[in-house]
């Protein structure tokens, strides 16, 4: 039975780089990404600043941070609303965020236009939102599936932005239970140039490759790898800025935990202190080998009953049964 | 441990977004001699400039329509790598309405082909150059052109060649952008400016308003 126990965790990784076209004209990159983890609730957001607005990266930064900060606290409340009400809430988050940015940086709101893509999940259900171009896709049973397409107008350099009139018509909201979804990917249109083939509506398997990195490496390591690959390879397919975030369910066989490195365990167990991580792994191993002797943990590890109860509760919250 | 590197061959290749440009050029009898020779040099320079631009060469698609005696499609839209530079000759009267209507039809057909093949494109450009007055009613082509410009589906550059061309006629095609008169026979300077403008468009990203080189206009236009 113990060999079919897994720790389930949703891990996030992502980053952005300036486009070759922007570098040529000495314009800073205008894409921004944000990631927040609040217990079981994970929020990711990506915004692509409008090319003509010189400070659009400021707007992109503010709205991605606000969307993630508020979503990680209000997710369950928002999920209980109708889609229309969810859209109104997010529209207000966007506008308030841009007003804050406007005050702080003495900019007009329209100077900070951007597209917006976001996903929030608690591992059971999700909310996603999309304004403009870029793509939101999901991973389901090993395949990449389009969730939200780019909304372009007729021409290549025209799309909708957070400051466009009638934003409520162009803010697309998706929500539901995850069911067989085990991952979400957000990509800007620049990144999509190398990852999504428009003629056949198919994705590059590079996305699954990046997804698999999260099964072996910590989120930090994968984020750095994403940025490195955006820089060296993906942005060569376009002149535009490129950004990508992935959130993925990772299942780790409990029996293999002690073989993993500390940075991976830090991520997997959502703990920061090395000594606490090592203790948790030992407790898990002890429980695996001595299931009938749970009561002896306090003496075995020299811990108080309260501490042991906390460890067991947190282990139970993250352990699932099932095949790998 | 897995290598954290992506191979370029595992990425997909999407076609570059296209900029369709239609040159609608007066080749009537009055263009004979030096004007048509200079226009041919300018067109040749334009093609060479675009071919040598690392971004525009993959993006710009050029079509040439002439109107001299009758409207003629001298060159259809295609990747510039596959095109031969056309040579214009001057003859006949000035059927400008037929020329512009033909150009608009070709642009619409090309946009449909882009959509059918999943190719993105920028707003099309039309360059209309004439040295005289049309010898037919231009109401239908003016109506179509202005409709497209008003709904932001087309950008037009109306250029008058010499003193015989009336700016008033060209103004009818261009409600927002004033027509300009070419300085002498400075076709080469105009087409050099045009190829650089196309390069800027080819590199533009969503939300970017492409700023044309307004300063550069004085190299080829009477301001």
Interface residues (C-beta under 8 A of the other chain):
Chain A: X19 X21 X24 X48 X49 X50 X51 X52 X53 X56 X113 X115 X132 X133 X152 X154 X155 X156 X157 X158 X159 X161 X189 X190 X193 X194 X195 X196 X197 X198 X199 X202 X204 X205 X206 X209 X210 X212 X213 X216 X217 X221 X222 X225 X228 X229 X233 X234 X236 X237 X239 X240 X241
Chain B: X1 X2 X4 X5 X6 X7 X8 X10 X11 X12 X13 X14 X15 X17 X55 X117 X118 X119 X120 X121 X122 X123 X153 X201 X203 X204 X205 X206 X207 X208 X209 X210
